[in-house]
Amino acid sequence: MSYVLLGEPSPQSKPKYVGLDRASPTFLEHLPETAPVNKSFLKYIDAGEQFENAEDAIKLARLYQELNYRFDVTRVETAQLSPLETPDGMLGFDVVIGDRWSLLNGGLQWQIAKQPEGTLSALITAYFSPLLNRSGLFDQWNHANFFTEVVRSYSVVFPGSFESDDGIKIMRIVQLTTVFSPS
């Protein structure tokens, strides 16, 4: 379990998407390195762009907030099994390759024109899109798990369809829960 700071969705994301593939905080060049926000940011970077406790993450988010930057603090847990309970603030389950590249951030609107890949990707979109919640994520772990199985099978039939065939091997389901959101 870790705590990350997440900003606005990337430009290619659907507007409602609030998963893991969002803007990250940056070093504020217009401030000295000794500024509290930059000192805390460097600790965040040294920790692998995550904190092990919510308090440090919330502190950094509040330092950015004082400077009119908005970052949510989100708890990230790799979900290998369906959780027994739903925590308060749960956004849903995201499916990511590597650290943060989400397969859900575009709302499953994959742009594959050639056949038969295009037809199969349209079928995947038609089946899974209605299962995404208002945050653009899966509410249920079993839906996210089935989606990962389908994507892995798709990448076997159509190698190189995603970032890399190796990337599919490290695809994972993460449960995201909002811990702090600036008002």
C-alpha positions in Angstrom: 0.0 0.0 0.0 1.2 3.5 -0.9 -0.1 7.0 -1.1 0.4 9.1 -4.2 -0.5 12.6 -5.2 -2.7 12.8 -8.3 -3.7 15.9 -10.3 -5.8 16.4 -13.4 -6.3 13.6 -15.9 -4.0 13.6 -18.9 -5.2 15.3 -22.1 -6.1 11.9 -23.7 -8.1 10.8 -20.7 -11.9 10.9 -20.6 -13.0 13.9 -18.4 -14.5 11.7 -15.8 -11.4 9.5 -15.3 -9.8 9.8 -11.9 -7.6 6.8 -11.9 -3.9 6.4 -11.5 -2.9 7.9 -14.9 -3.1 11.5 -13.9 -0.7 14.5 -13.5 2.0 14.2 -10.9 3.5 17.0 -8.8 6.6 18.7 -10.0 9.6 20.6 -8.6 8.6 24.3 -8.5 11.5 26.0 -10.3 10.3 29.5 -9.4 10.9 28.7 -5.7 14.2 27.9 -4.0 15.1 24.3 -3.3 14.8 25.0 0.4 11.1 26.0 0.1 9.0 23.6 2.1 7.1 22.3 -0.9 10.3 21.6 -2.9 12.0 19.9 0.1 8.9 17.7 0.6 8.6 17.0 -3.1 12.3 15.8 -3.2 11.5 13.4 -0.4 8.5 12.2 -2.4 10.8 11.6 -5.5 13.4 9.8 -3.4 10.6 7.5 -2.1 9.7 6.5 -5.7 6.9 9.1 -6.2 4.9 7.6 -3.3 4.8 7.8 0.5 4.3 4.9 2.8 2.0 6.9 5.1 -0.9 9.2 4.4 0.3 12.0 6.7 3.4 12.8 4.5 1.3 12.7 1.4 -1.4 15.0 2.8 1.3 17.4 4.1 2.8 17.7 0.6 -0.7 18.1 -1.0 -1.4 20.9 1.4 1.9 22.6 0.7 0.9 22.6 -3.0 -2.6 23.8 -2.2 -1.2 26.8 -0.4 0.4 27.7 -3.8 -2.9 27.1 -5.7 -2.0 23.7 -7.1 -4.5 20.9 -6.6 -3.5 17.3 -5.9 -5.6 14.5 -4.4 -4.0 12.0 -2.1 -4.9 8.5 -3.2 -4.2 5.2 -1.5 -3.0 2.7 -4.0 -3.2 -1.1 -3.2 -2.5 -3.8 -5.7 -5.6 -5.9 -5.7 -4.9 -9.6 -6.4 -8.2 -10.7 -4.9 -11.5 -9.1 -4.4 -11.5 -7.0 -1.2 -13.7 -8.2 1.6 -15.1 -4.6 2.2 -15.3 -1.4 0.4 -13.4 1.4 2.1 -14.9 4.9 2.4 -13.7 7.1 -0.5 -13.0 4.1 -2.8 -12.8 5.3 -6.4 -12.7 1.8 -7.9 -10.2 -0.5 -9.6 -7.9 0.7 -12.3 -5.9 -1.6 -14.7 -2.4 -0.3 -15.2 0.8 -1.4 -17.0 4.0 -0.5 -15.2 3.6 2.2 -12.6 0.8 4.4 -13.9 -0.1 3.8 -17.5 -3.8 3.0 -17.3 -5.8 1.0 -19.9 -8.9 2.7 -18.7 -7.9 6.4 -18.9 -9.4 6.8 -22.4 -12.7 5.2 -21.4 -11.8 2.1 -23.5 -12.0 4.1 -26.7 -9.1 2.4 -28.5 -8.4 3.7 -32.0 -7.7 0.5 -33.9 -8.9 0.8 -37.5 -7.5 -2.3 -39.1 -9.4 -5.6 -39.1 -9.9 -7.9 -37.3 -8.3 -6.0 -34.4 -10.8 -3.1 -34.8 -13.8 -5.4 -34.6 -12.5 -7.2 -31.5 -11.5 -4.0 -29.8 -15.0 -2.6 -30.5 -16.4 -5.8 -28.9 -14.2 -5.3 -25.8 -15.3 -1.7 -25.6 -19.0 -2.6 -26.0 -18.8 -5.2 -23.2 -16.6 -3.4 -20.7 -17.6 0.3 -21.1 -20.9 0.0 -19.3 -19.1 -1.6 -16.3 -17.0 1.5 -15.7 -18.2 3.7 -12.9 -18.6 7.5 -12.8 -14.8 7.7 -12.0 -14.0 5.8 -15.2 -12.9 2.7 -13.2 -14.4 -0.7 -12.4 -16.5 -0.9 -9.2 -16.0 -4.6 -9.0 -12.7 -6.5 -8.8 -14.1 -9.4 -10.8 -14.9 -7.1 -13.8 -11.3 -5.7 -13.6 -9.9 -9.2 -13.4 -11.9 -10.4 -16.4 -10.8 -7.3 -18.3 -7.1 -8.1 -17.7 -7.6 -11.7 -18.9 -9.3 -10.5 -22.1 -6.5 -7.9 -22.7 -3.8 -10.5 -22.1 -5.5 -12.9 -24.6 -5.9 -10.0 -27.1 -2.2 -9.2 -26.9 -1.4 -12.9 -27.6 -3.5 -12.9 -30.7 -2.3 -9.4 -31.8 1.2 -8.9 -30.4 2.4 -5.4 -29.9 -1.1 -4.0 -29.6 -0.1 -2.3 -26.4 3.0 -0.5 -25.2 5.0 -3.8 -25.4 4.3 -7.5 -24.9 6.5 -7.3 -21.8 4.2 -4.6 -20.4 1.2 -6.9 -20.5 3.1 -9.3 -18.3 3.3 -6.6 -15.6 -0.3 -5.5 -15.9 -2.0 -5.2 -12.5 -5.2 -4.2 -10.9 -5.0 -1.4 -8.3 -7.7 -0.4 -5.9 -7.8 3.4 -5.5 -9.2 5.2 -2.5 -9.3 9.0 -2.0 -7.7 9.9 1.3 -7.5 13.7 0.9 -9.0 16.0 -1.7 -8.5 19.8 -1.4 -11.7 21.8 -1.3 
